[in-house]
């Protein structure tokens, strides 16, 4: 197999484009740590994690849920997590009858408890159904977390807002993946530090 | 998935030396975030340095297949199954202005996955789908964090026998996929962290998508492209 020098240069450029977003994540490390602290507190209270997004972010929502449900590290506890994009019968049912903007809100209202965590993923912050899902979650008293990209002003309101300041949706998606891998791993640190029992 | 060495206590001994107060833990966790962000950047540099010519060559081969009417099939387990879906959807429903290309994730149909697992065995779950759906001009991409997934290996073997272009992604030292002589392209991410491997694999397949688009656009403007 041969490749052109132009192709190789394009590979190097594509990889280099990811570096600013990774640096931004490092620069906002304190925020990420605070999200982990608050998520761990919810798990200690018996809460579950509910994750949602569209397109590639729907796949990320499933990926994030499986991190908690079936940890890669042997001996880590399974923590309750569900992704709202997996049930095509429900998604298409709600979408067809009530409109696609309601697909996550409907499931949240039926399934969520006030001690849960709602985590919405939107690469540009503009997904209408993610906005509606988070608004419902806030009404219901859930901890709300957003992974978005682009402009902070576009993102839905939430307790924790982690925005990747990039417009390339694929670079944003990759940094979301790094972020949620960290959320899983570092939530464990808080749970191990303080135990899985509710704090007095 | 359970191939990560070491436990949390071994990774973060400083956190267990005392009952630290919440602010101290937050500060130490923030340090861990910065360290991991530096890790993924260093790993991406390693991968670009080691694999750039092969990523470019793989994208050219994929573009040739698509140009001739080939389709893409993608598969993996656990987190890699969702990455397979992410990979398929960026080809099938790309950002605005890019060319739509036929792609299917073999992990999405619960009826097929559970039927094959129940009746035949989990090792056959992707291979049987490829045997039914695949044609010689198509492309098969198998994702395995460790390289040790028997069903990914079996599917790539079947794909190679059927004449598909075969692409494997693995981590660590490549595992079973590194032993598969029939693979046309193999990308092994040199890391011991399942998470960093998945993140770097995502950059590899996003770059494959980007270069495939560039190549197809250079070759022939698609109907509807700006």
Interface residues (C-beta under 8 A of the other chain):
Chain A: X1 X2 X3 X4 X7 X8 X10 X11 X12 X14 X15 X16 X18 X19 X22 X23 X25 X26 X29 X30 X32 X33 X34 X36 X37 X55 X56 X58 X59 X60 X62 X63 X66 X67 X70 X72 X73 X74 X75 X76 X169 X170 X173 X174 X177 X178 X181 X182 X185 X186 X188 X189 X190 X192 X193
Chain B: X1 X2 X3 X4 X6 X7 X8 X9 X12 X15 X16 X19 X20 X22 X25 X26 X27 X29 X30 X31 X32 X33 X34 X36 X37 X38 X40 X41 X44 X45 X47 X48 X51 X52 X53 X54 X55 X56 X57 X58 X59 X60 X61 X78 X79 X81 X82 X83 X85 X86 X89 X90 X93 X95 X184 X185 X194 X195 X198 X199 X202 X203 X206 X207 X209 X210 X211 X214 X215
